[in-house]
Amino acid sequence: MPASPSLSDNSRYEQACDQAIAMCDGNLRSTIKALIMANEYLEVELEELQAAISAGCVPTQSSRTGSTAA
C-alpha cells in the first residue's frame, strides 16, 4: 500500500491544482479536460517507449533534447 503524501507533497499538489485552474481561467471543466488530455498523451508516450524497449531499441536522451552543438 502506498504511503500517504507528506504535508509538503500535499502543499505541492494544492499549488499545482491552483496553477492548472488559473491556466484555464478558473474553468474547472476545462482544467479537467486539459489534465485528461495530458494524461492520455503521456500514456501514449509510455506505450511507445515500452514498445521500443521490447523491440530492443533504447531511446537516448540526446534524441529528446535535440542537438547542443554550436
JOBELJO-V382404 format. One record per residue. N is the residue number from 1. RES is the residue in one letter. NEAR is the number of other ideal C-beta (glycine too) atoms within 10 Angstrom. D_CENTER is the distance of its C-alpha to the mean C-alpha in whole Angstrom. Layout:
N_RES_NEAR_D_CENTER / N_RES_NEAR_D_CENTER
//
This chain:
1_M_3_23 / 2_P_4_20 / 3_A_6_21 / 4_S_7_21 / 5_P_11_18 / 6_S_9_20 / 7_L_7_22 / 8_S_8_20 / 9_D_11_16 / 10_N_11_18 / 11_S_11_18 / 12_R_12_15 / 13_Y_11_13 / 14_E_10_16 / 15_Q_10_16 / 16_A_10_12 / 17_C_12_14 / 18_D_10_17 / 19_Q_11_15 / 20_A_16_13 / 21_I_16_16 / 22_A_10_18 / 23_M_12_16 / 24_C_16_17 / 25_D_8_21 / 26_G_9_21 / 27_N_12_20 / 28_L_10_19 / 29_R_8_19 / 30_S_14_17 / 31_T_18_14 / 32_I_13_14 / 33_K_12_14 / 34_A_15_11 / 35_L_13_9 / 36_I_10_11 / 37_M_10_10 / 38_A_11_7 / 39_N_10_7 / 40_E_10_9 / 41_Y_10_8 / 42_L_10_6 / 43_E_10_9 / 44_V_10_11 / 45_E_10_10 / 46_L_10_10 / 47_E_10_14 / 48_E_11_15 / 49_L_13_14 / 50_Q_10_16 / 51_A_10_19 / 52_A_12_19 / 53_I_11_20 / 54_S_8_22 / 55_A_8_24 / 56_G_6_25 / 57_C_10_23 / 58_V_8_21 / 59_P_11_18 / 60_T_8_19 / 61_Q_6_17 / 62_S_9_19 / 63_S_8_19 / 64_R_7_15 / 65_T_8_16 / 66_G_7_20 / 67_S_7_23 / 68_T_6_24 / 69_A_4_28 / 70_A_3_30
//
